[in-house]
Amino acid sequence: MRFERFARTVLLMAMTGAIVLCAAQAPGALAAPRSAAASPPPGETAQVGPATGPVVKLPAARVEAIEVVVTNEMARIGIPGLSLAIAHRGELVFANGYGLADLENFVSAKADTVYRLASISKTMTATLVLQLAEEGRLHLESPVQAHCPAFPMKRWHVTSRQLLSHQAGIRHYRDGERPMTRHFRTLEEGLALFKGDPLEFEPDTGILYSTYGYTVLGCVVEGVTGRPFAEALKEGVFIPAGMTRTQPDDVRALIPNRAHGYSRDDQGRLVNAALADMSYKVPGGGLSGTAPDVARFGLALLSGTLLKPESLERMLTLQGTRGGNSSGLGLGLYVEERDGQREAWQDGNQTGASGLLYLRPETPLVVALLVNHERTAPALLPLARRITDLVLAEPAAAR
């Protein structure tokens, strides 16, 4: 069994174009052991918390089955590096890394490798907005200009609820807007990219996925709290959830264990991802963090640490247009039913990274998958479902 795990790792590395026999990939451990990172000079590093080494609180046979599924899928798609974390019944039960976080320097992906979170950022922003609504500090049905005067009035009112559910009519990206290399110092600078554009439709009459809509929500948060968005998010979400390695993705900062991002060229060869600065869209796609942190967030969300039960239920309730068309979305999460239980998720794809936060609210179970390869998000939901089935399977079925 140990040899088979080692062989799968060698095959995975071969398919990503780099056969490296690191200590982290030795038999019996598919991820590097926990190690202390060198301390950058004061003032030159982003937020750093204690590292999370491999976590294994599942039966060996179940771990083996999960790792077979993960490494086979990585080899099939050609993912260089992946980190996985699973939380079940109130605790983190598994965390590990597979493949390489940096192909050129042969750095293994670990449990605490830092990746761009892409649109998983939206669910964290949505949670903060719902917190503020719980406290009576904002009303989800009020025009956003009450707290974000920098966003001009439109032909129709735009509300926070409509922004959360992508029914506000605010546009998404246009050709040439990605990747962005300019650094934006404030959310208001990011608003300037789209605030002068008309709405695509009357709110609640259509559905248009919009990262820019979440920039407006970030502006609302700043107006309500009187604090920079990142500070409000840290205090309201990261600290209560125990997320010590999550922060705005700053391309200039020194972030220990940050993964290098990859893409593919026209011939399908792995290449370095383009330079991209995510500072123009922090609330909707500009955070970075680790798989264990994302799992802790999901756990805190489902356990009542971050939201009251009624707010979580509202988050998980499918929204729809006035005409009765379902968006497949709640407030910051996609929602479906599978095997008689609700499932909710938010996936993300951006330059050099893809990821997925997957929730089974009634179990409760959380799966976090982060990878350093763009355009792989569609494959992560089926993978998370397979992992969930293995975690929840009867012992004999998991063999």
Rosetta blueprint (number, residue, H / E / L):
1 M L
2 R H
3 F H
4 E H
5 R H
6 F H
7 A H
8 R H
9 T H
10 V H
11 L H
12 L H
13 M H
14 A H
15 M H
16 T L
17 G L
18 A L
19 I L
20 V L
21 L L
22 C L
23 A H
24 A H
25 Q H
26 A L
27 P L
28 G L
29 A L
30 L L
31 A L
32 A L
33 P L
34 R L
35 S L
36 A L
37 A L
38 A L
39 S L
40 P L
41 P L
42 P L
43 G L
44 E L
45 T E
46 A L
47 Q L
48 V L
49 G L
50 P L
51 A L
52 T L
53 G L
54 P L
55 V E
56 V E
57 K L
58 L L
59 P L
60 A H
61 A H
62 R H
63 V H
64 E H
65 A H
66 I H
67 E H
68 V H
69 V H
70 V H
71 T H
72 N H
73 E H
74 M H
75 A H
76 R H
77 I H
78 G L
79 I L
80 P L
81 G E
82 L E
83 S E
84 L E
85 A E
86 I E
87 A E
88 H E
89 R L
90 G L
91 E E
92 L E
93 V E
94 F E
95 A E
96 N E
97 G E
98 Y E
99 G E
100 L E
101 A E
102 D E
103 L L
104 E L
105 N L
106 F L
107 V E
108 S E
109 A L
110 K L
111 A L
112 D L
113 T L
114 V E
115 Y E
116 R E
117 L L
118 A L
119 S L
120 I H
121 S H
122 K H
123 T H
124 M H
125 T H
126 A H
127 T H
128 L H
129 V H
130 L H
131 Q H
132 L H
133 A H
134 E H
135 E L
136 G L
137 R L
138 L L
139 H L
140 L L
141 E L
142 S L
143 P E
144 V H
145 Q H
146 A H
147 H L
148 C L
149 P L
150 A L
151 F L
152 P L
153 M L
154 K L
155 R L
156 W L
157 H L
158 V L
159 T E
160 S H
161 R H
162 Q H
163 L H
164 L H
165 S L
166 H L
167 Q L
168 A L
169 G L
170 I L
171 R L
172 H L
173 Y L
174 R L
175 D L
176 G L
177 E L
178 R L
179 P L
180 M L
181 T L
182 R L
183 H L
184 F L
185 R L
186 T L
187 L H
188 E H
189 E H
190 G H
191 L H
192 A L
193 L L
194 F L
195 K L
196 G L
197 D L
198 P L
199 L L
200 E L
201 F L
202 E L
203 P L
204 D L
205 T L
206 G L
207 I L
208 L L
209 Y L
210 S L
211 T H
212 Y H
213 G H
214 Y H
215 T H
216 V H
217 L H
218 G H
219 C H
220 V H
221 V H
222 E H
223 G H
224 V H
225 T H
226 G L
227 R L
228 P L
229 F H
230 A H
231 E H
232 A H
233 L H
234 K H
235 E H
236 G H
237 V H
238 F H
239 I H
240 P H
241 A H
242 G L
243 M L
244 T L
245 R L
246 T L
247 Q E
248 P E
249 D L
250 D L
251 V L
252 R L
253 A L
254 L E
255 I L
256 P L
257 N L
258 R E
259 A L
260 H L
261 G L
262 Y E
263 S E
264 R E
265 D L
266 D L
267 Q L
268 G L
269 R L
270 L E
271 V E
272 N E
273 A L
274 A L
275 L L
276 A L
277 D L
278 M L
279 S H
280 Y H
281 K H
282 V H
283 P H
284 G H
285 G H
286 G L
287 L E
288 S E
289 G E
290 T L
291 A H
292 P H
293 D H
294 V H
295 A H
296 R H
297 F H
298 G H
299 L H
300 A H
301 L H
302 L H
303 S H
304 G L
305 T L
306 L L
307 L L
308 K L
309 P H
310 E H
311 S H
312 L H
313 E H
314 R H
315 M H
316 L L
317 T L
318 L L
319 Q L
320 G E
321 T L
322 R L
323 G L
324 G L
325 N L
326 S E
327 S L
328 G L
329 L E
330 G L
331 L L
332 G L
333 L L
334 Y E
335 V E
336 E E
337 E E
338 R E
339 D L
340 G L
341 Q E
342 R E
343 E E
344 A E
345 W E
346 Q E
347 D E
348 G E
349 N E
350 Q E
351 T L
352 G L
353 A E
354 S E
355 G E
356 L E
357 L E
358 Y E
359 L E
360 R E
361 P L
362 E L
363 T L
364 P L
365 L E
366 V E
367 V E
368 A E
369 L E
370 L E
371 V E
372 N L
373 H E
374 E L
375 R L
376 T L
377 A H
378 P H
379 A H
380 L H
381 L H
382 P H
383 L H
384 A H
385 R H
386 R H
387 I H
388 T H
389 D H
390 L H
391 V H
392 L H
393 A L
394 E L
395 P L
396 A L
397 A L
398 A L
399 R L
